[in-house]
Amino acid sequence: MNAVPSQDKINKLKKAAVAALLIYLTIYYGLILLLQRDYAVIASDLMSPAGIIVSMIFLFQAIQLCPVNNIRRIMFYFFLGAVFYLLGDIQSGYGELITESSTVTFWGYVYYTISTILLLIGFFLNIPQKSRSSAVRSGFDVLLIMVIYLSLEIHYILLPIMNDRLLSLGDKFALLIYPILDAGLLMAILLIFFSDGSGKKYFRDKLMVIIAFVWLFADQIYTIRSALGIYQSGCFISPLWASSFIGLAIVALRADEFYLLPPEGIDSMAQNRPAGIINKLTIITFGVLIIFMVLWGLNYFQRDPLSIGGISIIFMLIIRQYFALRENRALTQSLLQTNKDLHEAKVCMEEEARTDYLTRLFNRRYIDGVLVELQKLAVVNSAPFSVLVLDIDYFKKINDRYGHYTGDQVLQQIAQIINMNIRKDDIAARWGGEEFIIILPDTGEATAYSIGERIRSEIECFRFQANTVQENIRLSVSIGVSESKAIEQDFSKVILRADQGMYEAKCAGRNRTVIKRAS
């Protein structure tokens, strides 16, 4: 990748290119208007190559300075187009100045045609594409317009002219190839014009559209005048082709301000290949249709350009639709996967928001929400519930003696014991520090006491282990139990009573479960 050039150097080249374009047009049209017909032809044969050479100089500078490979590739197409157009100008000028022939030779037409094809490729690569399938569909859009344009022009304009006039091989070649290339250029112009853009990129797109329209206009006037046998160098359209190349050089020098192609990651969707039975059926279906259209086309091959064009259009529509189906399938798969990822991310975020990071039990925030819902159910169904508040006895000694890392492992093991000894609908959470809370829906104090005792007994008998400690650790817990009352409006009081019951258990000697009733 080339080093990023200085902005001052780019700005100077832009101004120089704009000045060159204005000076070139002024001199060229001045010579055409002021000189006699024969001298105007000579001036045109000299000015046109000069303008192409100027554009090549600026295009070469832009290729050297541009740091983006994709943009450099498009500039290179424009540069090659200028090279072949220069060869065509030399061939044409040689014929007019040396051999005094007023018609362009066959090879001159070939050079001009190659130049137009290269420009068409460059314009097409400027069309924003979301995927490879999208690019293929845009290509078929261009081809469809080219076939329609060519079929109509051959049937209604070119065939009558060819039948009435004797044309050289080069003239026939130009009359056949220029319309189809200009139709493709027209479609590329429309796709660029209606593509999304803003700011400097928007200005760049519209500048390219103007240049393409100028080229299209010049080609069409040339085609009509050549068909009528009245075209001669030095007319008002002669400066337009070389001026268009200088305009492309100006666009190329704006390469530091625009991006032509999407990132590689965007078109990865198009790499998804349809598979299985659906893919096979699609291939068979389109294959049969294509064979049918080819056989039909052979039957009408020598009859009428409109029939051939119509068959070609249908054939290309089938292929275009196939790529559209592929892209839609890839986009659908991508959308489904995105929705799945978003749903998983949402579930994960919700889980993290309500879960204690250490014990993986619910957190205090979640319990606050549960109490609100239980209060609503109690009002409607008079459904009681009970609360257990559990605190580890002498937990500070564990942290002081073994360290906080060991304390964290003990908390995790206690959380596992709690989870194994509660029911499916019960809700266990870490209330804070070494304190836990358990909500028991539809449960009276007797059942709640039984569950609390089971948990207390399991913890008392359990031998806690830690990676950093060789010995087993024994612990006990104090538990407070409280049942909600239907007449209570503030259910936070149930937790407060259970908490008081837990403190009474500690005061009574720890390692016990105490029921605390409303007074």
DOTI-548945 format. One record per residue (C-alpha): x, y, z negated. Coordinates in pm, 1 decimal. Each point is the difference from the previous one (the first is absolute). Example, Ala and Ser with C-alpha at 12.3 -4.5 7.8 and 13.67 -1.06 7.14 Angstrom:
<recs>
[[1230.0 -450.0 -780.0]] [[137.0 344.0 66.0]] 
</recs>
This chain:
<recs>
[[0.0 0.0 0.0]] [[129.1 341.9 93.1]] [[78.7 257.2 -262.4]] [[-276.8 252.0 -58.7]] [[82.4 310.0 206.6]] [[-10.0 351.0 -137.4]] [[-329.2 183.8 29.9]] [[175.3 305.1 146.6]] [[139.2 -202.1 288.2]] [[-340.6 -149.5 77.8]] [[-167.4 340.7 -11.7]] [[259.1 145.7 237.8]] [[-53.0 -284.2 246.4]] [[-379.2 44.5 -19.4]] [[28.0 370.9 75.4]] [[244.5 -70.1 282.4]] [[-237.0 -258.9 153.9]] [[-299.2 236.8 -19.9]] [[207.8 280.6 154.3]] [[120.9 -235.4 275.5]] [[-359.9 -95.7 82.7]] [[-115.9 362.4 22.4]] [[301.3 107.9 207.4]] [[-34.2 -303.4 228.2]] [[-368.2 65.0 72.7]] [[63.4 369.4 58.6]] [[284.1 -60.2 247.1]] [[-170.7 -291.0 178.1]] [[-333.5 174.6 54.8]] [[180.4 322.7 86.4]] [[188.1 -177.3 280.5]] [[-316.9 -167.0 127.5]] [[-188.7 329.2 11.3]] [[278.1 220.9 137.8]] [[173.5 -224.9 254.0]] [[-123.2 -96.0 342.3]] [[-146.5 -349.1 46.7]] [[317.4 -168.7 128.2]] [[218.9 157.0 -267.7]] [[-254.3 -81.4 -268.7]] [[30.7 -367.8 97.1]] [[378.6 19.4 -32.9]] [[-31.6 177.2 -336.6]] [[-244.6 -265.5 -121.2]] [[233.7 -282.8 104.4]] [[275.6 161.6 -207.9]] [[-202.9 123.2 -298.0]] [[-181.9 -324.8 -69.1]] [[318.1 -207.3 -60.6]] [[144.6 288.8 -200.6]] [[-302.1 -0.9 -232.3]] [[24.7 -377.3 -44.4]] [[369.9 28.5 -87.4]] [[-80.3 266.6 -260.3]] [[-264.6 -224.6 -155.2]] [[244.4 -293.0 -4.3]] [[254.4 209.7 -190.4]] [[-251.5 88.3 -271.1]] [[-139.5 -355.9 -12.6]] [[351.7 -138.1 -40.5]] [[61.3 244.2 -287.1]] [[-326.1 -108.3 -164.3]] [[92.4 -369.6 28.5]] [[338.1 69.0 -158.5]] [[-145.1 200.2 -288.6]] [[-314.4 -201.0 -79.0]] [[45.0 -217.5 -315.0]] [[-307.2 -221.0 63.8]] [[50.2 -299.4 229.5]] [[-362.3 -25.0 114.4]] [[-3.8 364.3 107.9]] [[338.1 -34.3 171.6]] [[-140.9 -291.0 199.9]] [[-289.4 214.2 126.9]] [[240.4 283.4 86.1]] [[208.7 -250.8 193.3]] [[-303.7 -90.8 213.6]] [[-46.9 369.8 76.3]] [[371.0 33.4 81.4]] [[-9.6 -300.2 238.0]] [[-312.5 147.0 158.7]] [[193.5 320.6 66.8]] [[288.9 -199.9 149.9]] [[-225.7 -181.1 248.6]] [[-186.8 319.5 81.2]] [[335.2 166.6 74.5]] [[84.8 -288.0 237.4]] [[-335.0 51.7 172.2]] [[66.4 375.4 28.6]] [[344.6 -65.2 149.7]] [[-150.7 -245.2 248.7]] [[-278.2 244.8 90.7]] [[232.4 302.7 19.4]] [[243.9 -191.0 217.1]] [[-282.5 -83.6 238.3]] [[-121.8 359.8 22.5]] [[336.6 181.4 7.8]] [[225.0 -242.8 185.9]] [[-221.0 -215.2 222.9]] [[-272.3 269.1 23.9]] [[-269.4 -253.7 -80.0]] [[-308.3 142.4 -173.0]] [[-113.6 -334.5 -144.0]] [[133.1 -177.9 -306.8]] [[175.0 -328.4 75.9]] [[-123.1 -330.7 -136.8]] [[282.3 -15.5 -256.9]] [[-76.6 353.2 -106.0]] [[-353.2 -110.9 -81.8]] [[141.5 -299.5 -189.5]] [[220.5 225.5 -215.4]] [[-290.6 235.3 -72.6]] [[-221.3 -297.5 -87.4]] [[254.4 -147.4 -241.4]] [[32.5 343.5 -160.1]] [[-377.8 22.7 -49.9]] [[-12.3 -352.4 -146.0]] [[271.8 86.6 -251.3]] [[-186.8 315.8 -101.3]] [[-320.9 -201.4 -38.9]] [[181.1 -242.8 -231.2]] [[136.3 291.1 -202.8]] [[-344.0 158.2 -31.4]] [[-155.6 -333.0 -96.4]] [[255.2 -52.8 -276.4]] [[-106.6 334.8 -145.7]] [[-352.5 -130.8 -60.9]] [[-35.7 -82.5 -373.7]] [[-60.9 -373.4 -46.3]] [[-106.3 -177.7 -318.5]] [[109.8 -346.3 110.7]] [[132.8 -196.2 294.1]] [[-351.5 -114.5 89.7]] [[-108.4 363.0 -1.4]] [[287.3 85.4 234.6]] [[-102.2 -281.9 235.1]] [[-360.4 122.7 1.2]] [[116.7 353.7 77.5]] [[205.7 -143.8 284.1]] [[-307.7 -170.1 143.0]] [[-195.3 324.4 -38.3]] [[262.5 168.4 216.4]] [[-9.3 -284.1 254.0]] [[-379.9 8.2 18.5]] [[-1.3 369.2 84.1]] [[276.8 -56.0 255.3]] [[-192.2 -279.5 175.1]] [[-328.4 195.6 4.0]] [[175.2 311.5 130.6]] [[189.7 -193.0 266.2]] [[-303.7 -199.6 115.3]] [[-212.1 312.0 47.9]] [[278.7 202.1 165.1]] [[91.5 -279.1 242.5]] [[-363.1 -65.6 94.2]] [[-123.1 356.9 39.9]] [[312.2 204.6 86.6]] [[309.3 -193.8 100.6]] [[-147.7 -261.0 233.8]] [[-184.2 259.0 210.0]] [[315.6 212.6 26.6]] [[217.2 -300.6 85.8]] [[-245.5 -110.8 266.5]] [[-6.9 345.3 162.1]] [[370.6 91.5 -17.5]] [[328.8 -172.2 73.5]] [[204.3 1.9 -320.9]] [[354.2 -110.7 -63.2]] [[77.6 -286.3 -238.2]] [[118.8 251.0 -259.3]] [[-317.4 206.9 29.0]] [[-216.2 -310.1 -42.1]] [[207.8 -104.6 -298.9]] [[-40.1 342.5 -161.5]] [[-373.5 13.2 70.0]] [[-46.5 -338.9 -166.0]] [[235.9 26.3 -298.7]] [[-41.6 360.9 -110.8]] [[-374.6 -19.4 -75.7]] [[33.0 -306.2 -220.9]] [[298.3 144.9 -188.3]] [[-180.1 331.6 -41.6]] [[-305.0 -183.3 -135.5]] [[220.6 -166.7 -260.7]] [[153.0 337.3 -79.6]] [[-350.7 145.7 -42.5]] [[-94.2 -274.7 -247.3]] [[322.2 49.8 -195.3]] [[-75.5 373.8 -15.1]] [[-347.3 -66.4 -141.5]] [[128.8 -248.8 -259.8]] [[265.2 246.8 -116.8]] [[-245.9 288.3 -3.2]] [[-254.3 -181.1 -216.7]] [[257.6 -152.9 -234.3]] [[17.2 134.5 -355.0]] [[259.5 267.0 -58.2]] [[67.0 304.6 -208.6]] [[252.2 280.5 -32.1]] [[310.4 -28.6 213.4]] [[-85.9 -350.1 119.1]] [[-336.8 132.0 118.5]] [[176.6 274.6 198.9]] [[240.8 -255.3 146.4]] [[-287.3 -225.4 112.8]] [[-184.5 285.4 166.6]] [[318.4 119.8 171.6]] [[45.3 -347.3 146.3]] [[-362.1 2.9 119.7]] [[61.3 328.7 181.9]] [[313.9 -139.6 164.3]] [[-183.2 -316.7 106.5]] [[-287.5 201.7 145.7]] [[246.0 212.1 198.7]] [[162.4 -315.1 138.8]] [[-341.4 -151.9 78.8]] [[-116.7 317.7 174.2]] [[315.9 20.1 212.3]] [[-23.5 -366.7 99.6]] [[-364.3 28.7 100.2]] [[55.6 308.7 215.8]] [[300.2 -171.5 159.7]] [[-200.7 -318.2 70.9]] [[-284.0 189.6 164.9]] [[229.5 223.5 207.6]] [[212.6 -299.2 105.1]] [[-310.1 -191.2 103.9]] [[-105.8 298.0 211.6]] [[354.1 44.1 136.7]] [[38.6 359.9 -116.7]] [[245.6 -31.1 -293.6]] [[333.2 181.5 22.1]] [[264.7 82.4 -261.9]] [[-2.1 352.1 -134.6]] [[-373.5 18.4 -73.6]] [[-147.5 106.9 -334.6]] [[14.3 -352.1 -152.8]] [[368.6 -60.3 79.1]] [[134.9 148.2 -327.2]] [[-244.6 -193.1 -218.8]] [[177.4 -338.1 -7.6]] [[339.7 131.1 -105.3]] [[-169.3 239.2 -245.1]] [[-177.7 -298.0 -155.9]] [[334.8 -168.3 -64.9]] [[131.8 314.4 -168.2]] [[-319.1 3.9 -208.2]] [[66.2 -360.6 -105.2]] [[348.8 106.7 -103.9]] [[-157.4 267.4 -223.0]] [[-223.6 -265.7 -155.8]] [[300.0 -228.6 -48.8]] [[185.4 274.0 -186.0]] [[-284.0 3.6 -254.3]] [[92.4 -354.9 -100.9]] [[95.8 109.4 -350.4]] [[-364.4 101.0 -59.9]] [[-208.0 -298.1 115.1]] [[-37.7 -376.5 -30.1]] [[-115.3 -198.4 300.7]] [[-46.4 -358.3 -109.6]] [[-150.1 -147.3 -318.8]] [[224.2 -171.3 -258.1]] [[78.9 -366.0 64.0]] [[-209.4 -101.3 -299.4]] [[-319.2 138.8 151.0]] [[-2.0 -226.6 301.0]] [[69.5 -309.1 -211.2]] [[-376.6 -60.1 3.6]] [[22.0 -69.0 370.6]] [[242.7 -287.8 -69.1]] [[-279.6 -203.1 -156.2]] [[-87.1 -274.2 247.0]] [[-354.9 -142.2 21.6]] [[21.2 -366.1 -87.4]] [[-204.2 -319.8 -9.1]] [[-315.0 -83.9 190.3]] [[-109.0 362.4 50.3]] [[327.1 87.4 172.3]] [[-21.0 -304.1 231.6]] [[-359.8 73.9 95.1]] [[94.4 363.7 71.0]] [[285.2 -105.7 229.2]] [[-221.2 -249.8 184.2]] [[-280.8 253.2 42.8]] [[222.0 274.8 135.7]] [[193.6 -248.7 210.6]] [[-316.3 -120.2 175.0]] [[-114.9 358.6 60.7]] [[338.6 98.0 142.7]] [[4.2 -298.3 239.1]] [[-351.3 86.0 112.6]] [[91.3 365.2 61.0]] [[313.3 -96.6 197.9]] [[-199.4 -232.9 226.5]] [[-266.2 267.2 47.5]] [[265.9 258.2 82.1]] [[158.5 -224.6 265.7]] [[-335.2 -20.1 174.9]] [[-23.4 381.4 29.5]] [[368.4 73.3 45.6]] [[-20.9 117.5 362.5]] [[-343.1 163.0 -13.7]] [[-17.2 322.9 -195.6]] [[224.3 199.2 -239.8]] [[-293.8 66.2 -231.4]] [[-66.3 -373.5 -35.1]] [[364.8 -67.7 -73.2]] [[8.4 289.1 -246.7]] [[-320.2 -117.6 -170.8]] [[134.4 -352.1 -40.5]] [[328.6 132.9 -136.4]] [[-184.6 220.9 -247.8]] [[-208.2 -289.9 -131.8]] [[312.4 -214.8 -22.2]] [[185.5 265.8 -202.2]] [[-301.9 65.2 -223.0]] [[0.4 -368.9 -94.6]] [[368.3 9.0 -90.7]] [[-40.2 332.3 -181.7]] [[-289.9 -138.8 -203.7]] [[211.1 -299.5 -96.6]] [[263.4 229.3 -150.9]] [[-273.4 206.7 -164.3]] [[-136.1 -316.1 -165.2]] [[348.0 -91.4 -117.4]] [[56.4 343.4 -147.5]] [[-343.3 3.6 -166.7]] [[69.3 -340.7 -152.0]] [[336.9 115.0 -127.8]] [[-154.3 317.6 -140.2]] [[-279.7 -200.1 -165.7]] [[250.1 -236.8 -159.0]] [[207.1 295.3 -116.2]] [[-310.9 170.4 -142.3]] [[-108.6 -315.6 -183.9]] [[348.0 -45.8 -141.6]] [[12.3 366.4 -103.6]] [[-337.5 -29.6 -173.5]] [[118.3 -314.6 -175.2]] [[320.1 170.7 -112.8]] [[-194.8 303.1 -121.4]] [[-242.8 -220.2 -191.7]] [[286.1 -193.1 -160.2]] [[173.2 325.4 -87.9]] [[-323.1 136.0 -150.8]] [[-52.5 -315.6 -204.7]] [[361.6 12.8 -114.5]] [[-29.3 366.0 -101.3]] [[-323.8 -66.0 -186.0]] [[160.4 -296.1 -172.5]] [[302.3 205.7 -100.3]] [[-223.7 281.9 -124.9]] [[-185.3 -228.1 -241.6]] [[280.5 -240.8 -96.9]] [[271.2 26.6 -264.3]] [[332.4 -26.1 179.7]] [[164.1 -218.0 -269.4]] [[-260.6 -253.6 -111.6]] [[-214.9 6.4 317.8]] [[-306.6 30.1 -220.2]] [[-243.2 286.6 54.1]] [[99.4 341.2 -134.4]] [[-175.3 247.4 -228.6]] [[-134.0 204.4 290.8]] [[-185.2 -302.2 134.5]] [[-150.3 -81.1 -339.4]] [[-143.2 352.6 -20.2]] [[-187.0 -67.2 324.3]] [[-119.9 -340.2 -121.1]] [[-147.8 154.8 -313.3]] [[-203.5 241.4 213.3]] [[-144.8 -289.0 200.3]] [[-72.3 -204.8 -315.9]] [[-179.7 295.8 -149.7]] [[-225.3 21.6 310.7]] [[-80.8 -372.0 -25.0]] [[-73.9 29.0 -369.9]] [[-253.4 275.6 64.6]] [[-176.7 -202.8 271.8]] [[31.6 -359.1 -129.6]] [[86.1 44.8 -369.4]] [[305.4 -215.9 69.1]] [[240.3 -12.4 -297.1]] [[375.0 -31.3 24.9]] [[289.2 -41.7 -238.7]] [[351.4 138.9 -14.7]] [[323.0 -154.5 -126.3]] [[294.4 226.3 -83.4]] [[324.8 -193.4 -42.6]] [[332.5 129.7 -135.2]] [[329.1 -191.5 -30.1]] [[126.7 -23.2 -356.1]] [[348.4 144.4 -64.5]] [[61.2 51.9 370.8]] [[240.9 286.3 -73.1]] [[235.2 -250.3 -159.8]] [[10.7 -196.3 325.0]] [[109.0 309.2 192.1]] [[249.9 100.9 -267.2]] [[154.3 -345.0 -30.2]] [[-8.5 -131.7 356.6]] [[-44.8 312.4 212.8]] [[-281.8 142.1 207.3]] [[59.9 -236.7 290.4]] [[-76.1 -295.7 -228.1]] [[-298.8 190.8 -136.0]] [[-133.8 40.9 354.8]] [[28.3 -374.1 60.9]] [[-187.7 -70.8 -323.3]] [[-279.7 234.3 108.0]] [[-25.0 -180.6 334.2]] [[-27.6 -339.7 -170.2]] [[-268.0 125.2 -239.4]] [[-194.8 132.8 300.8]] [[14.4 -348.9 152.2]] [[-134.3 -157.4 -323.0]] [[-287.2 251.8 -7.6]] [[-88.4 -73.0 362.6]] [[-6.0 -375.6 -64.6]] [[-235.9 30.1 -299.4]] [[-268.3 234.5 129.0]] [[-295.4 -72.2 228.3]] [[-50.4 89.0 364.0]] [[-205.5 313.1 -63.4]] [[207.7 123.8 -293.7]] [[229.7 298.0 62.6]] [[345.5 20.2 -159.2]] [[217.9 311.4 12.3]] [[311.2 144.8 -151.3]] [[-126.4 284.6 -219.4]] [[342.1 151.0 -64.2]] [[339.8 -108.1 -138.3]] [[-46.1 -340.3 -168.7]] [[-377.1 39.1 -26.0]] [[-252.0 -186.9 216.1]] [[-377.2 22.1 46.0]] [[-249.1 -260.3 120.5]] [[-356.7 84.7 112.1]] [[-245.2 -290.7 -36.4]] [[-326.7 66.5 193.1]] [[-323.0 -163.6 -126.7]] [[182.6 -119.4 -309.8]] [[-92.5 25.4 -366.9]] [[245.2 43.7 -285.9]] [[-0.6 -369.2 -93.0]] [[116.1 -113.2 345.4]] [[238.8 293.0 18.6]] [[148.8 -100.6 -336.6]] [[46.7 -357.1 125.8]] [[181.6 120.3 311.4]] [[218.1 232.9 -205.8]] [[94.4 -282.0 -237.8]] [[91.3 -225.1 289.4]] [[230.7 263.5 143.9]] [[151.7 73.6 -340.5]] [[62.7 -371.2 -62.4]] [[160.5 -52.5 342.7]] [[238.3 292.5 -54.2]] [[88.7 -118.7 -351.9]] [[97.1 -345.1 129.5]] [[172.0 121.6 315.9]] [[381.3 10.5 20.3]] [[89.6 314.1 192.1]] [[310.8 -10.8 217.3]] [[216.1 269.0 160.7]] [[289.5 -14.5 246.1]] [[227.0 198.0 -230.4]] [[-77.8 -196.1 -319.7]] [[108.2 -353.7 -79.7]] [[-247.1 -60.5 -283.1]] [[-378.2 -27.0 23.3]] [[-201.5 292.5 -133.6]] [[-310.9 -46.6 -211.0]] [[-269.2 265.2 -24.5]] [[-343.9 66.1 -137.5]] [[-276.0 247.2 85.3]] [[-269.3 186.6 -189.3]] [[-340.5 22.7 168.9]] [[-301.9 220.9 -58.9]] [[-347.0 -97.8 125.1]] [[-306.6 218.5 49.4]] [[-337.4 -46.3 169.4]] [[-194.8 277.7 172.0]] [[-343.4 97.9 -125.1]] [[-290.7 79.9 230.4]] [[-70.0 324.6 -183.9]] [[353.8 131.4 55.7]] [[35.5 275.0 258.5]] [[379.3 31.3 -14.0]] [[160.8 -333.8 75.9]] [[346.7 131.4 -77.7]] [[-100.4 -48.1 -362.6]] [[2.3 -377.8 58.6]] [[368.9 17.2 89.0]] [[63.4 226.6 -296.5]] [[-159.1 -257.9 -236.2]] [[201.5 -283.5 154.5]] [[312.3 209.3 -45.2]] [[-88.9 56.8 -364.9]] [[-56.3 -375.5 -38.1]] [[348.4 -61.7 137.0]] [[152.8 240.6 -257.6]] [[-196.2 -174.7 -277.9]] [[147.6 -330.8 120.5]] [[350.1 145.5 -29.1]] [[-72.7 138.1 -346.5]] [[-132.5 -341.0 -106.5]] [[328.8 -169.9 86.3]] [[5.0 -15.6 384.3]] [[-43.1 -308.2 220.1]] [[-378.1 -1.2 -35.5]] [[-323.6 105.2 172.8]] [[-237.5 246.2 -167.1]] [[-356.7 89.4 104.8]] [[-91.7 365.1 -40.5]] [[-372.0 80.3 6.1]] [[-174.3 334.5 40.4]] [[-89.8 148.6 -336.9]] 
</recs>
